[in-house]
């Protein structure tokens, strides 16, 4: 089994590559405390905002997300789908997301357009540099780590789609702090908290996925 770790923004995001089924033989992070439940009503689809992976999708998801834990989870999933892809988002999209989606003073990166202009490699050496990819919530999962009315921490598990094909091997785990600010959910910090092994074993599947 393979466990590959890589970082984004000061070593806060950890990706893992696993053989199918999704298990690993090592764990770099302690198992977090017990999680809390999401809203008893509608559960996260993983597709709020539509199936596109552009800024319009992310802004639409944010605008549609209710002031509930489910709404926060949907925005987190949309953020992963927007940023972790190749080709990377454009500078115009990054500026829109910086202004509208990231928190004012607690975001995982202070200058998103400059960060993306540095061409971060979200492949992390898992596959060839010339292969396009994006992240899918199909078969993806989520775990609500903590929640209050205006602050939610959620871990989202997604699957690599490489050259148009859902990978049976590579999955990702990302924990995000989502905060209710200016009447909408915004993305704050992002970091590695759970290995894909623990996440996919304990997580709840998105009801749709895209």
Protein Blocks (a to p, Z undefined) as FASTA:
>chain_A
ZZddddeehilaccdddddddddfbdfbdcddddddddfkdcdehlgoijbfcfklmmmm
mmmpccbfklmmmmmmmmmmmmnccddddfklmmmmmmmmmcfklcfbfblmlmmmnopa
fknomacfklccdddfehiacddfbdcfkbccddddddddeehiacfkbccdddddddde
ehiacdfddddfbdfklmmmmmccdfkbZZ
